Amino acid sequence: MLHMVKMCRLASSRGSARAILAVILPALALAPWTVGCSTVEYADSVSQANPLDAVESDLVGRLNDRRTMAGVPVLKVCATLNQSASAHSDDMRDKGYLKDVGPDGSTTVTRACEAGFSAACDGTLGMAELLAKGNASAAPTLEQWAADTGTQPVLVDPGFVTLGVGRSMGGETAIWTLDLAAADDPSCGDAAP
């Protein structure tokens, strides 16, 4: 079954932001707020891992543009990392959490290995996982990460060469997972967006 949902981001001019999925109350019209919304169609099912959908591909393009402007190599989309990221987004949606360590103790590296990304299986590969919740579209999600002093440097770290993207839309809000790895792997295949 397909659904349409309007995802909105409410931001204060004071710099604080939070994502909402609700009707904007008239009382907020008096406050210094801006609202950005996008309408997204999604199905009640697992996140599509491969190929990336248009919104996920947009995130990859915007991230690679940011990396080019920073003078670092662009990232290659990896099919197995897409699977790992998508499964993690679905798990967070289904179990109501937003963490890089799953309730079962799984980590970015163990999930990547389980998905078939063999470079992660020895446990020494440099990897990072960025999570976001609330924005259905790519631009505001990337800006969430870019505005955070902890995650912004990860976006342009020249040590990362591959990525996987997952975006779960079947719950109350969008949940994103971006997995970055410091190695390519035969399991990546041709997963270009």
GROMACS elastic network, one bead per residue, 0.5 to 0.9 nm:
[ bonds ]
;  ai    aj funct       b0    kb
    1    42     6  0.85589   500
    1    43     6  0.57363   500
    1    44     6  0.63250   500
    1    45     6  0.87871   500
    2    41     6  0.67369   500
    2    42     6  0.56936   500
    2    44     6  0.69186   500
    3    40     6  0.83300   500
    3    41     6  0.56581   500
    3    42     6  0.55827   500
    3    43     6  0.61697   500
    3    44     6  0.78697   500
    4    39     6  0.67412   500
    4    40     6  0.57587   500
    4    42     6  0.65765   500
    4    43     6  0.88515   500
    5    21     6  0.85338   500
    5    38     6  0.83929   500
    5    39     6  0.57452   500
    5    40     6  0.55827   500
    5    41     6  0.64952   500
    5    42     6  0.79418   500
    6    21     6  0.71455   500
    6    22     6  0.85769   500
    6    37     6  0.65115   500
    6    38     6  0.57335   500
    6    40     6  0.63993   500
    6    41     6  0.88975   500
    6   136     6  0.85071   500
    7    19     6  0.81673   500
    7    20     6  0.70621   500
    7    21     6  0.56125   500
    7    22     6  0.83106   500
    7    36     6  0.83506   500
    7    37     6  0.54878   500
    7    38     6  0.55032   500
    7    39     6  0.62754   500
    7    40     6  0.73762   500
    7   134     6  0.73076   500
    7   135     6  0.63278   500
    7   136     6  0.58980   500
    7   137     6  0.84177   500
    7   173     6  0.74194   500
    7   174     6  0.81316   500
    8    19     6  0.64431   500
    8    20     6  0.56533   500
    8    21     6  0.59686   500
    8    22     6  0.78245   500
    8    35     6  0.66280   500
    8    36     6  0.55311   500
    8    38     6  0.65734   500
    8    39     6  0.87336   500
    8   134     6  0.78158   500
    8   135     6  0.69507   500
    8   136     6  0.81776   500
    9    17     6  0.75752   500
    9    18     6  0.64263   500
    9    20     6  0.58039   500
    9    21     6  0.80892   500
    9    34     6  0.82122   500
    9    35     6  0.57069   500
    9    36     6  0.52664   500
    9    37     6  0.63318   500
    9   134     6  0.73340   500
    9   135     6  0.66493   500
    9   140     6  0.82203   500
   10    17     6  0.62398   500
   10    18     6  0.59018   500
   10    19     6  0.59859   500
   10    20     6  0.66938   500
   10    24     6  0.88142   500
   10    33     6  0.66726   500
   10    34     6  0.59781   500
   10    36     6  0.67748   500
   10    37     6  0.87870   500
   11    14     6  0.82413   500
   11    15     6  0.70719   500
   11    16     6  0.62427   500
   11    18     6  0.64103   500
   11    19     6  0.81187   500
   11    32     6  0.86197   500
   11    33     6  0.55401   500
   11    34     6  0.53854   500
   11    35     6  0.64377   500
   11    36     6  0.83806   500
   12    15     6  0.56662   500
   12    16     6  0.55578   500
   12    17     6  0.60801   500
   12    18     6  0.87422   500
   12    31     6  0.80814   500
   12    32     6  0.59743   500
   12    34     6  0.64591   500
   12    35     6  0.89513   500
   13    16     6  0.74252   500
   13    17     6  0.88435   500
   13    32     6  0.57450   500
   13    33     6  0.59490   500
   13    34     6  0.73454   500
   14    17     6  0.87488   500
   14    32     6  0.80865   500
   14    33     6  0.87554   500
   17   144     6  0.89935   500
   18   134     6  0.78344   500
   19   133     6  0.74494   500
   19   135     6  0.65388   500
   19   173     6  0.87045   500
   20    23     6  0.86992   500
   20    24     6  0.89168   500
   20   134     6  0.64662   500
   20   135     6  0.84308   500
   20   173     6  0.80440   500
   21    24     6  0.89218   500
   21   134     6  0.77411   500
   21   172     6  0.74162   500
   21   173     6  0.68302   500
   22    25     6  0.87138   500
   24    27     6  0.84438   500
   24    28     6  0.70621   500
   24    29     6  0.84812   500
   24    35     6  0.89569   500
   25    28     6  0.56982   500
   25    29     6  0.75659   500
   26    29     6  0.54395   500
   26    30     6  0.79043   500
   27    30     6  0.60363   500
   27    31     6  0.76541   500
   28    31     6  0.52536   500
   28    32     6  0.81148   500
   28    33     6  0.72571   500
   29    32     6  0.76915   500
   29    33     6  0.73698   500
   30    33     6  0.82489   500
   36   140     6  0.87807   500
   37   135     6  0.86261   500
   37   136     6  0.87121   500
   37   137     6  0.89280   500
   38   135     6  0.85410   500
   38   136     6  0.70163   500
   38   137     6  0.69320   500
   39   136     6  0.80938   500
   39   137     6  0.88768   500
   40   136     6  0.68767   500
   40   137     6  0.81100   500
   40   169     6  0.87155   500
   41   169     6  0.86262   500
   42    45     6  0.84685   500
   42   169     6  0.61055   500
   42   170     6  0.68248   500
   43    46     6  0.83160   500
   43    47     6  0.88578   500
   43   169     6  0.75985   500
   43   170     6  0.65048   500
   44   169     6  0.78191   500
   44   171     6  0.81192   500
   45    48     6  0.85719   500
   45    90     6  0.89375   500
   45   168     6  0.88865   500
   45   169     6  0.85922   500
   45   170     6  0.64715   500
   46    49     6  0.87400   500
   46    86     6  0.79936   500
   46    87     6  0.77546   500
   46    90     6  0.63205   500
   46   168     6  0.73213   500
   46   169     6  0.86689   500
   46   170     6  0.76446   500
   47    83     6  0.89287   500
   47    86     6  0.55780   500
   47    87     6  0.71592   500
   47    89     6  0.76891   500
   47    90     6  0.64674   500
   47   166     6  0.68971   500
   47   167     6  0.63594   500
   47   168     6  0.53234   500
   47   169     6  0.73759   500
   47   170     6  0.81457   500
   48    51     6  0.72833   500
   48    52     6  0.69881   500
   48    53     6  0.74983   500
   48    82     6  0.87533   500
   48    83     6  0.82452   500
   48    86     6  0.69457   500
   48   166     6  0.78092   500
   48   167     6  0.81880   500
   48   168     6  0.85107   500
   49    52     6  0.61222   500
   49    53     6  0.84452   500
   49    79     6  0.74972   500
   49    80     6  0.85260   500
   49    81     6  0.87436   500
   49    82     6  0.51999   500
   49    84     6  0.82323   500
   49    85     6  0.79206   500
   49    86     6  0.55998   500
   49    87     6  0.80515   500
   49   164     6  0.87907   500
   49   165     6  0.77479   500
   49   166     6  0.66494   500
   49   167     6  0.87491   500
   50    53     6  0.79399   500
   50    79     6  0.63783   500
   50    80     6  0.88364   500
   50    82     6  0.67232   500
   50    83     6  0.72948   500
   50   191     6  0.71501   500
   50   193     6  0.89278   500
   51    57     6  0.89874   500
   51    79     6  0.78266   500
   51    82     6  0.84967   500
   51   191     6  0.65068   500
   51   192     6  0.78557   500
   51   193     6  0.66865   500
   52    55     6  0.79171   500
   52    56     6  0.56627   500
   52    57     6  0.58395   500
   52    82     6  0.78072   500
   52   165     6  0.76019   500
   52   166     6  0.82859   500
   52   191     6  0.80425   500
   52   192     6  0.82587   500
   52   193     6  0.58411   500
   53    56     6  0.53645   500
   53    57     6  0.60798   500
   53    58     6  0.85636   500
   53   193     6  0.77540   500
   54    57     6  0.50305   500
   54    58     6  0.60658   500
   54    59     6  0.87602   500
   54   193     6  0.79162   500
   55    59     6  0.64472   500
   55    60     6  0.88709   500
   55   136     6  0.82897   500
   55   137     6  0.60865   500
   55   138     6  0.58988   500
   56    59     6  0.50870   500
   56    60     6  0.64862   500
   56    61     6  0.87751   500
   56   137     6  0.81321   500
   56   138     6  0.66669   500
   56   165     6  0.66572   500
   56   166     6  0.75134   500
   56   167     6  0.72929   500
   56   193     6  0.81719   500
   57    60     6  0.50532   500
   57    61     6  0.62104   500
   57    62     6  0.86160   500
   57   138     6  0.84509   500
   57   165     6  0.86584   500
   57   192     6  0.85207   500
   57   193     6  0.51766   500
   58    61     6  0.50659   500
   58    62     6  0.61111   500
   58    63     6  0.84910   500
   58   137     6  0.84842   500
   58   138     6  0.60135   500
   58   139     6  0.79593   500
   58   193     6  0.84861   500
   59    62     6  0.51563   500
   59    63     6  0.60162   500
   59    64     6  0.84985   500
   59   137     6  0.81301   500
   59   139     6  0.67677   500
   59   141     6  0.80351   500
   59   142     6  0.68733   500
   59   165     6  0.85734   500
   60    63     6  0.51072   500
   60    64     6  0.60516   500
   60    65     6  0.85075   500
   60    75     6  0.81250   500
   60    77     6  0.79575   500
   60   138     6  0.84938   500
   60   163     6  0.85717   500
   60   165     6  0.81083   500
   60   193     6  0.78493   500
   61    64     6  0.51620   500
   61    65     6  0.61034   500
   61    66     6  0.86339   500
   61   193     6  0.85794   500
   62    65     6  0.50228   500
   62    66     6  0.62520   500
   62    67     6  0.86903   500
   62   138     6  0.79402   500
   62   139     6  0.73984   500
   62   142     6  0.77767   500
   63    66     6  0.50597   500
   63    67     6  0.62649   500
   63    68     6  0.86844   500
   63    74     6  0.82022   500
   63    75     6  0.84303   500
   63   142     6  0.72606   500
   63   155     6  0.72085   500
   63   156     6  0.84295   500
   64    68     6  0.60935   500
   64    69     6  0.85955   500
   64    72     6  0.89981   500
   64    73     6  0.80037   500
   64    74     6  0.50085   500
   64    75     6  0.64395   500
   64   156     6  0.88289   500
   65    68     6  0.50795   500
   65    69     6  0.62768   500
   65    70     6  0.86509   500
   65    74     6  0.78150   500
   66    69     6  0.51945   500
   66    70     6  0.63048   500
   66    71     6  0.88020   500
   66    72     6  0.89472   500
   66    74     6  0.88626   500
   66   155     6  0.81382   500
   66   156     6  0.73815   500
   67    71     6  0.62585   500
   67    72     6  0.53142   500
   67    73     6  0.65335   500
   67    74     6  0.60553   500
   67    75     6  0.84361   500
   67   155     6  0.73531   500
   67   156     6  0.53065   500
   67   157     6  0.83523   500
   67   158     6  0.84204   500
   68    71     6  0.50219   500
   68    72     6  0.56951   500
   68    73     6  0.65148   500
   68    74     6  0.65196   500
   68   156     6  0.88147   500
   69    72     6  0.77210   500
   70    73     6  0.89077   500
   70   156     6  0.67868   500
   71   156     6  0.86586   500
   71   158     6  0.87323   500
   72   156     6  0.67355   500
   72   157     6  0.75098   500
   72   158     6  0.53694   500
   72   159     6  0.89645   500
   73   156     6  0.87278   500
   73   158     6  0.64600   500
   73   159     6  0.89796   500
   73   160     6  0.86075   500
   73   161     6  0.74495   500
   74   158     6  0.86914   500
   74   160     6  0.89354   500
   74   161     6  0.71669   500
   74   162     6  0.85431   500
   75   160     6  0.71703   500
   75   163     6  0.62379   500
   75   180     6  0.85129   500
   76   161     6  0.62363   500
   76   163     6  0.61446   500
   76   164     6  0.86742   500
   76   184     6  0.81511   500
   76   188     6  0.86490   500
   76   191     6  0.81493   500
   76   192     6  0.72255   500
   77    81     6  0.79478   500
   77    82     6  0.77287   500
   77   161     6  0.89264   500
   77   162     6  0.57778   500
   77   163     6  0.51238   500
   77   164     6  0.59376   500
   77   165     6  0.82208   500
   77   188     6  0.73240   500
   77   189     6  0.88132   500
   77   190     6  0.78540   500
   77   191     6  0.55379   500
   77   192     6  0.55354   500
   77   193     6  0.72731   500
   78    81     6  0.53041   500
   78    82     6  0.61663   500
   78    83     6  0.87748   500
   78   117     6  0.88064   500
   78   162     6  0.61451   500
   78   163     6  0.57785   500
   78   164     6  0.56217   500
   78   165     6  0.87869   500
   78   184     6  0.80154   500
   78   185     6  0.81174   500
   78   187     6  0.75139   500
   78   189     6  0.66973   500
   78   190     6  0.74164   500
   78   191     6  0.55944   500
   78   192     6  0.77360   500
   79    82     6  0.50483   500
   79    83     6  0.63831   500
   79    84     6  0.88236   500
   79   117     6  0.88686   500
   79   163     6  0.88285   500
   79   164     6  0.70328   500
   79   187     6  0.69101   500
   79   189     6  0.63259   500
   79   190     6  0.73974   500
   79   191     6  0.52391   500
   79   192     6  0.86078   500
   80    84     6  0.62767   500
   80    85     6  0.86249   500
   80   112     6  0.70755   500
   80   113     6  0.87956   500
   80   115     6  0.56447   500
   80   116     6  0.59446   500
   80   117     6  0.57331   500
   80   164     6  0.74201   500
   80   185     6  0.89821   500
   80   187     6  0.60883   500
   80   188     6  0.56788   500
   80   189     6  0.84349   500
   80   191     6  0.89925   500
   81    85     6  0.59777   500
   81    86     6  0.83480   500
   81   111     6  0.87930   500
   81   112     6  0.60380   500
   81   115     6  0.72418   500
   81   116     6  0.83963   500
   81   117     6  0.68603   500
   81   162     6  0.82777   500
   81   163     6  0.63414   500
   81   165     6  0.71745   500
   81   166     6  0.88433   500
   81   178     6  0.88234   500
   81   179     6  0.65689   500
   81   180     6  0.81652   500
   81   181     6  0.86507   500
   81   187     6  0.89039   500
   81   188     6  0.74322   500
   82    85     6  0.51609   500
   82    86     6  0.59061   500
   82    87     6  0.84098   500
   82   163     6  0.75155   500
   82   166     6  0.60825   500
   82   178     6  0.85193   500
   82   179     6  0.79484   500
   82   188     6  0.89619   500
   82   191     6  0.86860   500
   83    86     6  0.52190   500
   83    87     6  0.60557   500
   83    88     6  0.85506   500
   83   112     6  0.82467   500
   83   115     6  0.64039   500
   83   164     6  0.74766   500
   83   165     6  0.81038   500
   83   166     6  0.75421   500
   84    87     6  0.52700   500
   84    88     6  0.62107   500
   84    89     6  0.87413   500
   84   108     6  0.81484   500
   84   111     6  0.58033   500
   84   112     6  0.54680   500
   84   113     6  0.86174   500
   84   114     6  0.79509   500
   84   115     6  0.56558   500
   84   116     6  0.88176   500
   84   117     6  0.89058   500
   84   164     6  0.74639   500
   84   165     6  0.83976   500
   84   166     6  0.78441   500
   84   179     6  0.81050   500
   85    88     6  0.51378   500
   85    89     6  0.62258   500
   85    90     6  0.86897   500
   85   108     6  0.84954   500
   85   111     6  0.83597   500
   85   112     6  0.81769   500
   85   129     6  0.85953   500
   85   164     6  0.59860   500
   85   165     6  0.54631   500
   85   167     6  0.79691   500
   85   176     6  0.81377   500
   85   177     6  0.52998   500
   85   178     6  0.63652   500
   85   179     6  0.62095   500
   86    89     6  0.51377   500
   86    90     6  0.62449   500
   86    91     6  0.85889   500
   86   164     6  0.82880   500
   86   165     6  0.65747   500
   86   167     6  0.61520   500
   86   168     6  0.70194   500
   86   176     6  0.81991   500
   86   177     6  0.70159   500
   87    90     6  0.51273   500
   87    91     6  0.61023   500
   87    92     6  0.86704   500
   87   111     6  0.87646   500
   87   166     6  0.73393   500
   87   168     6  0.87299   500
   88    92     6  0.61510   500
   88    93     6  0.85324   500
   88   100     6  0.84866   500
   88   102     6  0.79746   500
   88   108     6  0.88513   500
   88   111     6  0.81036   500
   88   166     6  0.75585   500
   88   168     6  0.89185   500
   88   176     6  0.89070   500
   88   177     6  0.70491   500
   89    92     6  0.52186   500
   89    93     6  0.61968   500
   89    94     6  0.86231   500
   89    98     6  0.86585   500
   89   131     6  0.85542   500
   89   166     6  0.59570   500
   89   167     6  0.60288   500
   89   168     6  0.53810   500
   89   169     6  0.89796   500
   89   174     6  0.88640   500
   89   175     6  0.57920   500
   89   176     6  0.60064   500
   89   177     6  0.58436   500
   90    93     6  0.50332   500
   90    94     6  0.60202   500
   90    95     6  0.84903   500
   90   166     6  0.83331   500
   90   167     6  0.78852   500
   90   168     6  0.55182   500
   90   169     6  0.84560   500
   90   170     6  0.81830   500
   90   171     6  0.89491   500
   90   175     6  0.79968   500
   91    94     6  0.50816   500
   91    95     6  0.59324   500
   91    96     6  0.80635   500
   91    97     6  0.83330   500
   91   102     6  0.80548   500
   91   168     6  0.89882   500
   92    95     6  0.52854   500
   92    96     6  0.54538   500
   92    98     6  0.58757   500
   92    99     6  0.77291   500
   92   102     6  0.78777   500
   92   168     6  0.87076   500
   92   175     6  0.76357   500
   93    96     6  0.53343   500
   93    97     6  0.69572   500
   93    98     6  0.82664   500
   93   168     6  0.69284   500
   93   169     6  0.83619   500
   93   170     6  0.75973   500
   93   171     6  0.60420   500
   93   172     6  0.83212   500
   93   173     6  0.84302   500
   93   174     6  0.84584   500
   93   175     6  0.68960   500
   94    97     6  0.83505   500
   94   170     6  0.88253   500
   94   171     6  0.75960   500
   95   103     6  0.85274   500
   97   102     6  0.84104   500
   97   103     6  0.86831   500
   98   101     6  0.88015   500
   98   102     6  0.87691   500
   98   131     6  0.71865   500
   98   132     6  0.80230   500
   98   133     6  0.79113   500
   98   175     6  0.82255   500
   99   102     6  0.66846   500
   99   103     6  0.89912   500
   99   131     6  0.74574   500
  100   106     6  0.82996   500
  100   107     6  0.62523   500
  100   108     6  0.65715   500
  100   129     6  0.67398   500
  100   130     6  0.79086   500
  100   131     6  0.75335   500
  100   177     6  0.89294   500
  101   104     6  0.79597   500
  101   105     6  0.58599   500
  101   106     6  0.55953   500
  101   108     6  0.73246   500
  102   105     6  0.51734   500
  102   106     6  0.50680   500
  102   107     6  0.65888   500
  103   106     6  0.73216   500
  106   109     6  0.80672   500
  106   110     6  0.58728   500
  106   111     6  0.62441   500
  107   110     6  0.51860   500
  107   111     6  0.59595   500
  107   112     6  0.83842   500
  108   111     6  0.53497   500
  108   112     6  0.61372   500
  108   113     6  0.87040   500
  108   127     6  0.72484   500
  108   128     6  0.72000   500
  108   129     6  0.64192   500
  108   179     6  0.73783   500
  109   112     6  0.51359   500
  109   113     6  0.62093   500
  109   114     6  0.86032   500
  109   120     6  0.56902   500
  109   121     6  0.73546   500
  109   123     6  0.67463   500
  109   124     6  0.88671   500
  109   125     6  0.77928   500
  109   126     6  0.86170   500
  109   127     6  0.68547   500
  109   128     6  0.86375   500
  110   113     6  0.51192   500
  110   114     6  0.60962   500
  110   115     6  0.85975   500
  110   120     6  0.73114   500
  110   121     6  0.70938   500
  110   123     6  0.78349   500
  111   114     6  0.50301   500
  111   115     6  0.61548   500
  111   116     6  0.87871   500
  111   117     6  0.88137   500
  111   120     6  0.89390   500
  112   115     6  0.51094   500
  112   116     6  0.65351   500
  112   117     6  0.53537   500
  112   118     6  0.78859   500
  112   119     6  0.87423   500
  112   120     6  0.63685   500
  112   121     6  0.79057   500
  112   179     6  0.86699   500
  113   116     6  0.52021   500
  113   118     6  0.55542   500
  113   119     6  0.74240   500
  113   120     6  0.52476   500
  113   122     6  0.86182   500
  113   123     6  0.88351   500
  114   117     6  0.72450   500
  114   118     6  0.83977   500
  114   121     6  0.80734   500
  115   118     6  0.85564   500
  116   119     6  0.87667   500
  116   120     6  0.87661   500
  116   121     6  0.86570   500
  116   187     6  0.64234   500
  116   188     6  0.89249   500
  117   120     6  0.59827   500
  117   121     6  0.73336   500
  117   184     6  0.87743   500
  117   185     6  0.63431   500
  117   186     6  0.79624   500
  117   187     6  0.58304   500
  117   188     6  0.73838   500
  118   121     6  0.52054   500
  118   122     6  0.80170   500
  118   185     6  0.67543   500
  118   186     6  0.81707   500
  118   187     6  0.74363   500
  119   122     6  0.70744   500
  119   123     6  0.84755   500
  119   124     6  0.86852   500
  119   125     6  0.67537   500
  119   181     6  0.89721   500
  119   183     6  0.68287   500
  119   184     6  0.74696   500
  119   185     6  0.60560   500
  119   186     6  0.89088   500
  120   123     6  0.56782   500
  120   124     6  0.69800   500
  120   125     6  0.54444   500
  120   126     6  0.82980   500
  120   127     6  0.83338   500
  120   181     6  0.84284   500
  120   183     6  0.86413   500
  121   124     6  0.80025   500
  121   125     6  0.81641   500
  122   125     6  0.74089   500
  123   126     6  0.86407   500
  125   181     6  0.72975   500
  125   182     6  0.65809   500
  125   183     6  0.74140   500
  126   159     6  0.83027   500
  126   160     6  0.79446   500
  126   180     6  0.84388   500
  126   181     6  0.60257   500
  126   182     6  0.53334   500
  126   183     6  0.80235   500
  127   160     6  0.76761   500
  127   179     6  0.72084   500
  127   180     6  0.54753   500
  127   182     6  0.62429   500
  127   183     6  0.88750   500
  128   154     6  0.75903   500
  128   160     6  0.86934   500
  128   178     6  0.81249   500
  128   179     6  0.58913   500
  128   180     6  0.51536   500
  128   181     6  0.66659   500
  128   182     6  0.89651   500
  129   177     6  0.67767   500
  129   178     6  0.55154   500
  129   180     6  0.62465   500
  129   181     6  0.89187   500
  130   145     6  0.76811   500
  130   151     6  0.71924   500
  130   154     6  0.86327   500
  130   176     6  0.79820   500
  130   177     6  0.58222   500
  130   178     6  0.50476   500
  130   179     6  0.65876   500
  130   180     6  0.83608   500
  131   145     6  0.84075   500
  131   175     6  0.73755   500
  131   176     6  0.55124   500
  131   178     6  0.64489   500
  131   179     6  0.88944   500
  132   135     6  0.77967   500
  132   141     6  0.66736   500
  132   142     6  0.88549   500
  132   144     6  0.74120   500
  132   145     6  0.77015   500
  132   174     6  0.81310   500
  132   175     6  0.58588   500
  132   176     6  0.50247   500
  132   177     6  0.67788   500
  132   178     6  0.86811   500
  133   136     6  0.84650   500
  133   141     6  0.80204   500
  133   173     6  0.68397   500
  133   174     6  0.56370   500
  133   176     6  0.62106   500
  134   141     6  0.81202   500
  134   172     6  0.88226   500
  134   173     6  0.53124   500
  134   174     6  0.51433   500
  134   175     6  0.65969   500
  134   176     6  0.86280   500
  135   138     6  0.76332   500
  135   139     6  0.87352   500
  135   140     6  0.63214   500
  135   141     6  0.57327   500
  135   144     6  0.89756   500
  135   173     6  0.74921   500
  135   174     6  0.58862   500
  135   175     6  0.78503   500
  135   176     6  0.85708   500
  136   140     6  0.82752   500
  136   141     6  0.76632   500
  136   167     6  0.83156   500
  136   169     6  0.76957   500
  136   173     6  0.75692   500
  136   174     6  0.52855   500
  136   175     6  0.80775   500
  136   176     6  0.87109   500
  137   140     6  0.64452   500
  137   141     6  0.65959   500
  137   174     6  0.87022   500
  138   141     6  0.52098   500
  138   142     6  0.61088   500
  138   143     6  0.85708   500
  139   142     6  0.52951   500
  139   143     6  0.61979   500
  139   144     6  0.87298   500
  140   144     6  0.61397   500
  140   145     6  0.88278   500
  141   144     6  0.50781   500
  141   145     6  0.67152   500
  141   146     6  0.87422   500
  141   176     6  0.80673   500
  142   145     6  0.52803   500
  142   146     6  0.61002   500
  142   147     6  0.85850   500
  143   147     6  0.58254   500
  143   148     6  0.85125   500
  144   147     6  0.54222   500
  144   148     6  0.66057   500
  144   151     6  0.89720   500
  144   152     6  0.89958   500
  145   148     6  0.53917   500
  145   149     6  0.82995   500
  145   150     6  0.83316   500
  145   151     6  0.55232   500
  145   152     6  0.57667   500
  145   155     6  0.78939   500
  146   149     6  0.74987   500
  146   150     6  0.89101   500
  146   151     6  0.66355   500
  146   153     6  0.80625   500
  146   155     6  0.74267   500
  147   150     6  0.88316   500
  147   151     6  0.80073   500
  147   152     6  0.65510   500
  148   151     6  0.55123   500
  148   152     6  0.57546   500
  148   153     6  0.89937   500
  149   152     6  0.55122   500
  149   153     6  0.72761   500
  150   153     6  0.68507   500
  150   154     6  0.77460   500
  151   154     6  0.52803   500
  151   155     6  0.67694   500
  152   155     6  0.54358   500
  152   156     6  0.72591   500
  153   156     6  0.55563   500
  153   157     6  0.60317   500
  154   157     6  0.50311   500
  154   158     6  0.87554   500
  154   160     6  0.85436   500
  154   180     6  0.86967   500
  155   158     6  0.88194   500
  155   160     6  0.88438   500
  155   180     6  0.88229   500
  156   159     6  0.87348   500
  156   160     6  0.83639   500
  157   160     6  0.61005   500
  158   161     6  0.74679   500
  158   182     6  0.87834   500
  159   181     6  0.81476   500
  159   182     6  0.55329   500
  159   183     6  0.85421   500
  160   163     6  0.79750   500
  160   180     6  0.60669   500
  160   181     6  0.52010   500
  160   183     6  0.70302   500
  161   180     6  0.73848   500
  161   181     6  0.61412   500
  161   182     6  0.53605   500
  161   183     6  0.59221   500
  161   184     6  0.66505   500
  162   179     6  0.82909   500
  162   180     6  0.58218   500
  162   181     6  0.53042   500
  162   182     6  0.67749   500
  162   183     6  0.65699   500
  162   184     6  0.60386   500
  162   185     6  0.87319   500
  162   188     6  0.85238   500
  163   178     6  0.69572   500
  163   179     6  0.53815   500
  163   181     6  0.62227   500
  164   177     6  0.80105   500
  164   178     6  0.58221   500
  164   180     6  0.66326   500
  164   181     6  0.86940   500
  165   176     6  0.74037   500
  165   177     6  0.58027   500
  165   179     6  0.64480   500
  166   175     6  0.80337   500
  166   176     6  0.56192   500
  166   177     6  0.50076   500
  166   178     6  0.65681   500
  166   179     6  0.85500   500
  167   174     6  0.65647   500
  167   175     6  0.55267   500
  167   177     6  0.64385   500
  167   178     6  0.88300   500
  168   171     6  0.74564   500
  168   173     6  0.81725   500
  168   174     6  0.56216   500
  168   175     6  0.51550   500
  168   176     6  0.65289   500
  168   177     6  0.87101   500
  169   172     6  0.77193   500
  169   173     6  0.63840   500
  169   175     6  0.68408   500
  170   173     6  0.76476   500
  170   174     6  0.77273   500
  171   174     6  0.71892   500
  171   175     6  0.85754   500
  181   184     6  0.75630   500
  184   187     6  0.84884   500
  184   188     6  0.71380   500
  185   188     6  0.55762   500
  185   189     6  0.80995   500
  186   189     6  0.61727   500
  188   191     6  0.66970   500
  189   192     6  0.87776   500
